[in-house]
């Protein structure tokens, strides 16, 4: 057997070519992927920083608004009726009708109906079928009063039959009842 003579320069050249090829085929694509990922993170950080720089002077307004929103939410939670307090709702409607010269002939509650789920319970509709006699103006004032009252009310059906001296009104008024889970 004959020995191959390989020069030292050829081996060094082959090793250098192998290293360069490994770098081009393996390491360079990995570095490009890393650079793209870093660029995305940098872009996100720049966007967040611009938002912070824009919103920072308004921080006190946001804190004040947050307090106002918390107060509003607390007040709105007070507009729900507990199932045990449904009679209070009926007496409120009845007494309010008298204050606005609205004669309530029928006040008939129906079964609770599903409405929505919230943290700590469920909200259900309490439909109340009503038959009233009143002038249109007094009815409008009465409904406006109910809408701005201490309870949530929604009129889901309203029929007005013209008559003299008073109109006959049939409606379904829904209150909101909070049922604990």
RAURRA-V929650 format. One record per residue. N is the residue number from 1. PSI is psi in whole degrees, -180 to 180 (none if undefined). D_LAST is the distance of its C-alpha to the last C-alpha in whole Angstrom. Layout:
n & psi & d_last
N & PSI & D_LAST
N & PSI & D_LAST
//
This chain:
n & psi & d_last
1 & 145 & 92
2 & 138 & 92
3 & 135 & 90
4 & 134 & 88
5 & 113 & 89
6 & 128 & 86
7 & 154 & 86
8 & -37 & 84
9 & -37 & 83
10 & -41 & 82
11 & -46 & 80
12 & -43 & 78
13 & -43 & 78
14 & -40 & 76
15 & -43 & 74
16 & -43 & 73
17 & -41 & 73
18 & -43 & 70
19 & -45 & 68
20 & -42 & 68
21 & -41 & 67
22 & -43 & 64
23 & -44 & 63
24 & -39 & 63
25 & -27 & 62
26 & -57 & 59
27 & -40 & 59
28 & -47 & 59
29 & -38 & 56
30 & -40 & 54
31 & -37 & 55
32 & -42 & 54
33 & -43 & 51
34 & -42 & 50
35 & -42 & 52
36 & -43 & 50
37 & -43 & 46
38 & -39 & 48
39 & -41 & 49
40 & -45 & 45
41 & -42 & 44
42 & -41 & 46
43 & -43 & 45
44 & -43 & 42
45 & -42 & 43
46 & -42 & 45
47 & -46 & 42
48 & -40 & 40
49 & -43 & 43
50 & -40 & 44
51 & -43 & 40
52 & -44 & 40
53 & -35 & 44
54 & -40 & 43
55 & -19 & 40
56 & -44 & 41
57 & -22 & 43
58 & 8 & 40
59 & -43 & 37
60 & -38 & 37
61 & -42 & 36
62 & -42 & 33
63 & -43 & 32
64 & -44 & 33
65 & -36 & 31
66 & -41 & 28
67 & -41 & 28
68 & -40 & 28
69 & -41 & 25
70 & -41 & 23
71 & -42 & 24
72 & -42 & 24
73 & -42 & 20
74 & -42 & 19
75 & -36 & 21
76 & -33 & 19
77 & -26 & 16
78 & -13 & 18
79 & -9 & 18
80 & 151 & 15
81 & 140 & 15
82 & 151 & 12
83 & -33 & 13
84 & -21 & 15
85 & 13 & 17
86 & -34 & 18
87 & -33 & 21
88 & -37 & 22
89 & -44 & 22
90 & -43 & 24
91 & -34 & 27
92 & -47 & 26
93 & -45 & 27
94 & -48 & 30
95 & -35 & 32
96 & -38 & 32
97 & -42 & 33
98 & -39 & 36
99 & -27 & 37
100 & 18 & 37
101 & 41 & 40
102 & 118 & 37
103 & 116 & 37
104 & 113 & 34
105 & -39 & 35
106 & 133 & 32
107 & 93 & 28
108 & 108 & 26
109 & 145 & 22
110 & -178 & 21
111 & 152 & 18
112 & 143 & 15
113 & 146 & 15
114 & 140 & 13
115 & -64 & 14
116 & 160 & 12
117 & 139 & 10
118 & 164 & 10
119 & 126 & 9
120 & 5 & 7
121 & -167 & 5
122 & 150 & 7
123 & 132 & 10
124 & 148 & 12
125 & 140 & 16
126 & 91 & 17
127 & 134 & 21
128 & 114 & 24
129 & 129 & 27
130 & 146 & 30
131 & 125 & 33
132 & 160 & 35
133 & 127 & 39
134 & 167 & 40
135 & 158 & 42
136 & -40 & 41
137 & -45 & 41
138 & -37 & 39
139 & -45 & 37
140 & -43 & 37
141 & -40 & 36
142 & -48 & 34
143 & -39 & 31
144 & -41 & 32
145 & -44 & 31
146 & -40 & 28
147 & -32 & 27
148 & 11 & 28
149 & -171 & 26
150 & -5 & 24
151 & 158 & 21
152 & 128 & 20
153 & 146 & 22
154 & 130 & 24
155 & 119 & 27
156 & -22 & 26
157 & 141 & 29
158 & 122 & 32
159 & 128 & 36
160 & 125 & 39
161 & 120 & 42
162 & 140 & 45
163 & 168 & 47
164 & 133 & 49
165 & -6 & 48
166 & 153 & 45
167 & 152 & 42
168 & 131 & 40
169 & 131 & 36
170 & 131 & 34
171 & 160 & 30
172 & 117 & 27
173 & 127 & 25
174 & 128 & 21
175 & 164 & 19
176 & 128 & 16
177 & 131 & 13
178 & 120 & 10
179 & 124 & 6
180 & 145 & 4
181 & none & 0
//
